């Protein structure tokens, strides 16, 4: 998946996350996400950047700071799933 769009979010529970602008949002994901910080990747073809099945969640990372560093990587998909 070619990805140009990425964002660091913090998952709170099975339905809610805090986005990079500090808004609480609902998300829908095929897999259960543990609470923590994630990099969200969207394909270049995404028409909307929704937190749903079009998004790929990478993480959890142990902190927002570590996730933000990983998100700046040229290929965050190759970053470790769990950084400590």
Order of alpha helices (4+ residues) and beta strands (2+ residues): beta-beta-beta-beta-beta-alpha
